[in-house]
């Protein structure tokens, strides 16, 4: 019985190792992680870059931005030991997005290691982040990325799987841009209305805060009632003392 258990355990371990071996290559590629996805807003996009080489370091990373759904603004978070450059390119044709008409837009972002020992060594990973926006209309935003190694090898993460297909060997980093929520839009509209009508609202509120002339008789009657009550109390006290 012990032998059967041992054999079953060994078989399970081998099967588990096989599963891990087949899943690691598919997941060990460049990913992008947005901190926000709503159309029209800005997001911090973090590219997580693992090194897949056993002997060389990653020394350059190039991210290509779309031209059909361009991002109007891109800024780069510094990475110690790396230099970054954003290049802008004229669009094939003007693009209207988020109430903007763009004729040019950021096209590539290139990170370069200042020295080979500053690169991403085997068994390590690095994160590169940008702030970008406004995000375009809802849909998949694909960001092809080129990873260059110190030995000259280049990994192009640019494949896009069609709907229903399995993940390709070199998938491009991507994420889904979502529609802006109605609550956010309503908040924006309310804020705008408050800003536009603030003066009128204050003017309308002013008369309401002033005293109403119709309250004067009521105040006089209330005062007389208080005087009568005090007089009655005084007379009662005097009567008690005499008694």
C-alpha positions as CSV (number, residue, x, y, z in Angstrom):
1,X,0.0,0.0,0.0
2,X,2.9,2.3,0.9
3,X,4.4,1.7,-2.6
4,X,1.1,2.6,-4.2
5,X,0.9,5.8,-2.3
6,X,4.5,6.7,-3.1
7,X,4.0,5.9,-6.8
8,X,0.8,8.0,-6.9
9,X,2.6,10.9,-5.2
10,X,5.5,10.7,-7.6
11,X,3.1,10.7,-10.6
12,X,1.3,13.7,-9.1
13,X,4.6,15.6,-8.7
14,X,5.7,14.9,-12.2
15,X,2.3,16.0,-13.6
16,X,2.4,19.2,-11.5
17,X,5.9,19.9,-12.8
18,X,4.8,19.4,-16.3
19,X,1.9,21.8,-15.9
20,X,4.2,24.5,-14.4
21,X,6.7,24.0,-17.2
22,X,4.1,24.6,-19.8
23,X,2.6,27.6,-18.1
24,X,5.7,29.5,-17.2
25,X,6.8,30.5,-20.7
26,X,3.3,31.8,-21.6
27,X,3.2,34.0,-18.5
28,X,6.8,35.3,-18.5
29,X,6.3,38.1,-20.9
30,X,5.9,41.9,-20.7
31,X,2.6,42.9,-19.1
32,X,1.0,46.4,-18.7
33,X,-0.9,47.1,-15.5
34,X,-3.2,50.3,-15.5
35,X,-4.3,51.9,-12.3
36,X,-7.4,53.3,-14.1
37,X,-9.2,52.3,-17.3
38,X,-12.0,54.8,-17.8
39,X,-12.2,56.5,-21.2
40,X,-11.4,60.2,-21.0
41,X,-9.3,59.9,-17.8
42,X,-5.6,59.6,-17.1
43,X,-3.9,56.5,-15.9
44,X,-0.6,55.3,-14.6
45,X,0.5,52.4,-16.9
46,X,3.2,50.1,-15.4
47,X,5.1,47.8,-17.7
48,X,6.4,44.7,-15.8
49,X,9.4,43.3,-17.7
50,X,10.9,40.0,-16.8
51,X,14.2,38.8,-18.2
52,X,13.9,35.5,-20.0
53,X,17.5,35.1,-21.0
54,X,19.8,32.8,-19.1
55,X,23.0,34.7,-19.9
56,X,22.2,38.2,-21.1
57,X,20.6,41.3,-19.5
58,X,17.8,43.4,-20.8
59,X,19.3,46.8,-21.7
60,X,16.5,48.5,-23.8
61,X,12.7,48.6,-23.9
62,X,10.7,50.3,-26.6
63,X,6.9,50.7,-26.3
64,X,4.9,51.8,-29.4
65,X,1.8,53.8,-28.8
66,X,-1.2,53.7,-31.2
67,X,-1.9,56.3,-33.8
68,X,-5.5,55.5,-34.6
69,X,-6.4,55.9,-30.9
70,X,-3.6,58.3,-29.7
71,X,-2.7,59.5,-26.3
72,X,-2.4,63.2,-26.1
73,X,0.0,63.3,-23.2
74,X,2.7,61.0,-21.8
75,X,5.1,61.5,-19.0
76,X,7.7,59.0,-17.7
77,X,8.6,58.0,-14.1
78,X,12.4,57.9,-13.7
79,X,14.1,54.5,-13.2
80,X,17.5,54.6,-11.5
81,X,20.2,53.6,-14.0
82,X,18.0,54.1,-17.0
83,X,17.4,56.9,-19.4
84,X,14.0,57.5,-21.0
85,X,12.9,59.3,-24.2
86,X,9.5,60.0,-25.6
87,X,9.2,60.7,-29.3
88,X,6.3,62.5,-30.9
89,X,5.1,61.8,-34.5
90,X,2.7,63.4,-36.8
91,X,-0.5,61.3,-37.2
92,X,-1.5,60.0,-40.6
93,X,-4.7,62.1,-40.3
94,X,-6.2,64.3,-37.6
95,X,-8.0,62.3,-34.8
96,X,-10.9,63.7,-32.8
97,X,-10.9,62.3,-29.2
98,X,-12.1,63.5,-25.9
99,X,-13.0,66.9,-27.3
100,X,-9.5,67.3,-28.7
101,X,-8.3,67.3,-32.3
102,X,-4.8,65.8,-32.5
103,X,-2.5,66.1,-35.5
104,X,0.5,64.7,-33.7
105,X,0.9,62.5,-30.6
106,X,3.5,60.5,-28.6
107,X,4.6,57.5,-30.7
108,X,7.3,55.7,-28.9
109,X,8.8,55.5,-25.4
110,X,12.4,54.1,-25.1
111,X,14.1,53.2,-21.9
112,X,17.9,52.5,-22.2
113,X,20.1,51.2,-19.5
114,X,23.0,53.6,-18.8
115,X,25.4,50.6,-18.4
116,X,25.1,46.9,-18.9
117,X,25.2,46.2,-15.2
118,X,22.2,48.5,-14.8
119,X,20.2,46.3,-17.0
120,X,17.7,43.6,-16.0
121,X,19.9,40.6,-15.1
122,X,18.8,36.9,-15.6
123,X,16.2,35.9,-13.1
124,X,15.2,39.5,-12.4
125,X,12.5,41.9,-13.6
126,X,12.0,45.6,-13.7
127,X,9.0,48.0,-13.8
128,X,8.7,51.0,-16.1
129,X,5.8,53.4,-15.5
130,X,4.2,56.3,-17.4
131,X,1.3,58.6,-16.9
132,X,-0.8,58.8,-20.0
133,X,-4.1,60.2,-21.2
134,X,-6.8,61.0,-21.8
135,X,-7.5,57.4,-22.5
136,X,-9.3,56.8,-25.8
137,X,-12.8,55.4,-26.5
138,X,-13.6,52.0,-24.9
139,X,-11.9,49.0,-26.4
140,X,-8.6,47.1,-26.2
141,X,-5.6,49.3,-26.1
142,X,-2.6,47.4,-27.6
143,X,0.9,48.6,-26.8
144,X,3.5,46.5,-28.8
145,X,6.8,46.4,-26.9
146,X,10.4,45.5,-28.0
147,X,12.8,44.0,-25.5
148,X,16.5,44.2,-26.4
149,X,19.2,42.1,-24.7
150,X,22.9,42.8,-24.1
151,X,23.8,40.0,-26.5
152,X,21.8,41.5,-29.4
153,X,18.8,39.3,-29.0
154,X,15.4,41.0,-29.5
155,X,12.0,39.9,-28.3
156,X,9.1,41.6,-30.0
157,X,6.0,41.4,-27.9
158,X,3.6,42.4,-30.6
159,X,1.3,39.5,-31.4
160,X,-2.5,40.1,-31.0
161,X,-4.8,37.1,-30.6
162,X,-8.1,37.1,-32.4
163,X,-11.2,36.6,-30.3
164,X,-11.5,33.0,-29.3
165,X,-7.9,32.1,-30.0
166,X,-5.3,31.1,-27.5
167,X,-2.6,33.5,-26.3
168,X,0.1,33.9,-29.0
169,X,3.8,33.1,-28.3
170,X,4.7,36.8,-28.1
171,X,1.6,38.7,-27.0
172,X,1.6,42.4,-27.0
173,X,0.8,44.2,-23.7
174,X,-2.8,45.4,-23.7
175,X,-5.7,46.3,-21.5
176,X,-9.4,47.2,-21.8
177,X,-10.4,50.8,-21.8
178,X,-13.8,51.0,-20.1
179,X,-16.6,53.5,-20.6
180,X,-16.9,56.4,-18.1
181,X,-19.5,55.7,-15.5
182,X,-22.7,57.7,-15.4
183,X,-22.1,58.7,-11.8
184,X,-18.8,60.3,-12.8
185,X,-20.5,62.2,-15.7
186,X,-23.3,63.3,-13.4
187,X,-20.8,64.6,-10.9
188,X,-19.0,66.5,-13.6
189,X,-22.3,68.0,-14.8
190,X,-23.4,69.0,-11.3
191,X,-20.0,70.6,-10.6
192,X,-20.3,72.6,-13.8
193,X,-23.9,73.7,-13.0
194,X,-22.8,74.7,-9.6
195,X,-19.9,76.8,-11.0
196,X,-22.1,78.4,-13.7
197,X,-25.1,79.2,-11.4
198,X,-23.2,79.9,-8.2
199,X,-23.9,83.7,-8.3
200,X,-27.6,83.2,-9.0
201,X,-28.0,80.6,-6.3
202,X,-26.3,82.9,-3.7
203,X,-28.6,85.8,-4.8
204,X,-31.7,83.6,-4.4
205,X,-30.6,82.4,-1.0
206,X,-30.0,85.9,0.4
207,X,-33.7,86.9,0.8
208,X,-34.5,83.7,2.5
209,X,-31.9,84.4,5.1
210,X,-33.4,87.8,5.9
211,X,-36.0,88.2,8.6
212,X,-39.6,87.9,7.5
213,X,-41.7,91.1,8.5
214,X,-44.7,88.8,9.2
215,X,-42.8,87.5,12.3
216,X,-43.0,90.9,14.1
217,X,-46.5,90.6,15.6
218,X,-45.8,87.1,16.8
219,X,-42.6,88.3,18.5
220,X,-44.5,91.2,20.2
221,X,-47.3,88.9,21.5
222,X,-44.7,86.5,22.8
223,X,-43.0,89.3,24.7
224,X,-46.3,90.4,26.3
225,X,-47.1,86.9,27.4
226,X,-43.7,86.6,29.0
227,X,-44.3,89.9,30.9
228,X,-47.7,88.8,32.1
229,X,-46.3,85.5,33.3
230,X,-43.6,87.2,35.3
231,X,-46.1,89.6,36.8
232,X,-48.3,86.8,37.9
233,X,-45.4,85.0,39.5
234,X,-44.5,88.1,41.4
235,X,-48.0,88.6,42.8
236,X,-48.2,85.0,43.9
237,X,-44.9,85.3,45.7
238,X,-46.1,88.5,47.5
239,X,-49.4,86.8,48.5
240,X,-47.5,83.9,50.1
241,X,-45.3,86.2,52.1
242,X,-48.3,88.1,53.5
243,X,-50.0,84.9,54.4
